[in-house]
């Protein structure tokens, strides 16, 4: 042994040792240089994800998920949920689970009909399928079950102004049955407006002047809706499970932790009149019951007579309310730095029938984004913050799955949710890009759009396409792309309205509004691939845009949310509110001074806050608490505008700045509480002034929240 040691000592002379150490130093230096160069040249994850997103994969997804009808409560919809779950598990998500609730669904029966009044009255319409397919018959979910008899009156779109026009013309609406065309406002708001005017029932239809043969060739020769097409849809104004309003819908009995309202308790918040949708082929005969001697319609109402009809009809609606499983699929990618901060992205899975555009185009695109993340996930990459993918169930019957999820996890979401991205549809058309968002996300959306290729020449990117097509189709010459207000209408509703989570919803759409086959038996892969997005390139580029938005929210060190954009939008909306309602404000002697002053203070505070953010240095923030404080102020901004008691008469709509109109839950409105109370004031300004005071208090709170000082004065 000693001989071996002497031999080693002989080998490792000082000269030789110096050479060895020098060589090691060179090798280590080379390794470091290569590592640095590799890291420098490494492609950002977002670019890799965007490059992987494939229009062909999206198309295959749509073929698969839209192949068969899959309404909420059906086995096919549950099977598709299992497929989503399997894919997310295979992509390397950290957790994937079923999120189940038991909700009240409204389903059609064979007992609904329209007929001439009388015992032996001729049947004018009876919902049925003309083939042996499993397509759900035409119906309006949650219509009141009732049999009513009365003369018919044509009410155009059933808007408040339409009904007021009829009253001005001297038409008696009391105890009449409305013939109403789809469009302009939410179908449930049409029924509500009619009920408030004393009408007892409603027949809905898609008018060929809006979406059918008067616009062009009908499907399959053209894109427009055939006269046999019928739009399904719910008519309830209460979102979420109507039998567990304002609390999550657990089991079907108290032993399972659940309580579901029924009977009179349920009737208090359910629609008040029977409503049925029918094809234009059948509504023509009902229109003809109205004598030509009755008043002609006003301009823009179509070539019809108003009524009332000489003959009465009998309308009978009988739907079956039943408890059914609602299964969301939730997929989680854990954050590596801030795992307790959630960025959510979701879309509903259920469809009235095939739903190729709504929702399968959106679902297929989000699934493709998740597939594009798989390679990096399996190599160990994780975002800074947790990403949550959601496949919501039972949206079509009234935004149930996402609502129950939010009500179930409300406390967690209040403290941890950064933002929610929604994609109800990806491309029902290819002419324009429609964007709805809370104002703090506007700059992020502009940046993501400027980094995303345009699907159409001569526009060089999505930003140019977005602003250019407004000019091309609407002759609108905006300085910046149009971002619309957001309030309700899809799965973002509960996140924004119940919790105050910042939200965005986007899609490529046609320049004439909703695509013609919406919620009908013709919303199929064949229609979409022929008349919607033939090569699915618009789907691919919207996926690119969504991925950039998602990963910026999940991975940027400082959250890409803007207090300045939010404050500037509120200032703009406040100015419009005062200018557009000057006479009402004067008549009711309303005091807007406090709200106006606090709006200006919010703008100033927001600018100062972002100036402070621009000076942030990681070197001066060893604990990371300063960064956390900045991000929390940005994340919690929308929470400041939540009023726990909700808007007047609408307790589940709690956002005081943005919410749907009380007369059209499809239409977003600013300062909805002020608008609603101003209309109802009738000489009593107290309720309106209260809403002004609530918003003023919220503006003061949000201004304080972004201040750099801790103050309780």
Buried (B, 14 or more C-beta within 10 A) or exposed (E): EEEEEEEEEEEEEEEEEEEEEEEEEEEEEEEEEEEEEEEEEEEEBBBBBBEBBBBEBBBBBBBBBBBBBBBBBBEBBBEBBEBBBEBBEEBBBBEBEBBBBBBBBBBBEEBBBBBBEEEEBEEBBBBEEEEEEEBBBBBBBBBBBBBBBBBBBBBBBBBBEBBEBBEEEEBEBEBBBBBBBBBBBBBBBBBBBBBEBEBBBBBBBBBBBBBBBEBEEBBEEBBBBBBBBBBBBBBBBBBBBBBBBEBBBBBBEEEEEBBBBEEEEBEEEBBBBBBBBBBBBBBEEBBEBBEEEBEEBBEEBBEBBBBBBEBBBBBBBBBEBEBBBBBBBBBBBEBBEBBEBBBBBBBBBBBBBBBBBBBBBBBBBBBBBBBBBBBBBEEEBBBBBBBBBBBBBBBBBBBBBBBBBBBBBBEEBBBBBBBBBBBBBBBBBBBBBBBBBBBBBBBBBBBBBBBBBBBBEEBEBBBBBBBBBBEBEEEEEEEEBBBEBBBBBBBBBBBBBBBBBBBBBBBBBBEBBBBBBBBBBBBBBEBBBBBBBEEBBBBBBBBBBBBBBBBBBBBBEEBBBBBBBBBBBBBEBBEEBBEEBEEBBEEBEBBBEBBBEBBBBBBEBBBBBBEBBEEBEEEEBEEEEBBEEBBBBBBBBBBBBBBEEBBBEBBBBBBBBBBBBBBBBBBBBBBBBBBBBBEEBEEEBEBBBBBBEBBBBBBBEBBBBBBEEEEEE
